[in-house]
Amino acid sequence: MTTMVFFQFFQAWNSRSEIQSVFRINPLSNLFLFYSMIAAFFAQLAVLYVPALQWVFKTEPLTEMEWVNVGAITVTIIIAVEIDKWIRRRWLLKI
């Protein structure tokens, strides 16, 4: 579940522009998205680490290695979208 949540975080972050790199866009350019993602991140942590929410959602805390795996897997969406944006920029220059 956490992997899917982080894929969505990164995809939302990437979707702020179809051609401009996520690394060139000011993180505060969309304050609603910025604060929403912070709130969603803390909600995800709560689901994983607050005992009452663990019971409701049937979750267990993640180990450090599981967090590393989640990060390594979900960062691939940034790489894939950055490649797509690079191709789009090159295609637009040819027009």
C-alpha positions in Angstrom: 0.0 0.0 0.0 2.8 2.4 0.9 4.5 1.8 -2.4 1.3 2.7 -4.3 0.9 5.8 -2.2 4.4 7.0 -2.9 4.0 6.3 -6.6 1.0 8.6 -6.5 2.9 11.3 -4.6 5.7 11.3 -7.2 3.3 11.2 -10.1 1.3 14.1 -8.7 4.5 16.0 -8.2 5.6 15.2 -11.8 2.3 16.2 -13.3 2.7 19.9 -12.6 4.2 20.3 -16.1 4.1 18.1 -19.2 7.4 19.2 -20.5 9.4 21.1 -17.7 11.5 18.9 -15.5 10.3 18.4 -11.9 13.7 19.6 -10.8 13.3 23.0 -12.4 9.8 23.7 -11.0 9.6 25.6 -7.6 8.2 23.1 -5.1 6.0 25.9 -3.7 4.6 26.9 -7.1 1.4 25.0 -6.2 0.8 25.5 -2.5 -2.4 23.5 -2.4 -0.6 20.5 -3.9 2.4 21.0 -1.6 0.4 21.1 1.6 -1.9 18.3 0.5 1.1 16.1 -0.1 2.5 16.9 3.3 -0.9 16.1 4.9 -1.2 12.9 2.9 2.4 11.8 3.9 1.6 12.3 7.6 -1.7 10.4 7.1 0.2 7.5 5.6 2.6 7.5 8.5 -0.3 7.5 10.9 -1.8 4.5 9.2 1.5 2.7 9.5 2.4 3.7 13.1 -0.6 4.7 15.1 -1.9 1.5 16.8 -5.6 2.3 16.4 -5.2 3.0 12.7 -3.0 -0.1 12.3 -5.9 -2.1 13.7 -8.5 -0.5 11.3 -6.3 -0.7 8.2 -4.6 -4.0 9.2 -1.1 -2.5 8.7 2.2 -3.1 10.4 5.1 -0.6 10.8 7.7 -0.8 8.0 11.3 -1.6 8.7 14.1 0.6 7.5 14.9 -1.8 4.7 11.3 -1.8 3.6 11.4 2.0 3.5 14.6 1.8 1.4 12.8 -0.6 -1.0 9.7 1.6 -1.2 12.0 4.6 -2.1 14.0 2.7 -4.6 11.0 1.3 -6.4 8.9 4.5 -6.4 11.7 6.8 -7.6 11.5 5.0 -10.9 8.3 6.9 -11.7 10.4 10.2 -11.6 13.0 8.7 -13.9 10.4 7.4 -16.4 8.5 10.7 -16.5 11.7 12.7 -16.8 12.7 10.6 -19.8 9.2 11.2 -21.3 9.5 15.0 -20.7 12.9 15.0 -22.3 11.5 13.3 -25.4 8.6 15.8 -25.5 11.0 18.7 -25.2 13.1 17.4 -28.1 10.0 16.7 -30.2 8.7 20.3 -29.6 12.1 21.7 -30.7 11.7 20.0 -34.0 8.4 21.5 -34.8 
